[in-house]
């Protein structure tokens, strides 16, 4: 931007500043979006384009462009505009058919679809299948199992646990605990079926615990120390004592 040209100030409302702060401190968004949110916050604090460019490692022209886009489009201006390209060659009905086929069927000679096999079956390119799967988060190779507890008071216990998160008592501390089955002496309830011609290794989703030892571990976030203890049994009494 030439010297001497006036810069339109950016004035943020409380809601806009809160939204930009959330974007600027995000650890999951793309780095470009985080930097653009920081840029607008600096501009709202009346920093010059040169100062913003030096802090973020950008050019002055880039800073000016981002300021202008925010003034014109608001927070939506932080995101990239749709880029030009050729028209889409696959119809919505083809996408829906591909998704249904991926979720509801299996190939004749396999346990799940791969990009190549379903592309050949559906007469769609492998790259198109890959794009559709990525867009809808489809991963047919992953096993998904859920074993429902046989505890007769399972429903009551679930209500108690979920209720702690939805409506915790006053001055209560709710601890979220998980177990790492990899450190337990576990075995499947049925023998593994080995690989063979035309089929993959077979494994049951449930297991039995031999319980040679139980390792309890906790992280003290205040000091960074890891607290550990090995016990011979795997019961709630040992956990509560730990």
Secondary structure, DSSP 8 states (H G I E B T S, - for coil): --TT---------HHHHHHHHHHHT-SSS-HHHHHHHHHHHHHHTT--HHHHHHHHT--HHHHHHHHHHHHHHGGGGGS----------S-HHHHHHHHHHHHH---TTSSS--HHHHHHHHT--HHHHHHHHHHHT--TTS---------TTHHHHHHHHHHHHHS--TT---------GGGS-EEESS--B--BTTB--B--S-EEE--S-EEEEEE-TTT--EEEEEES--SHHHHHH-
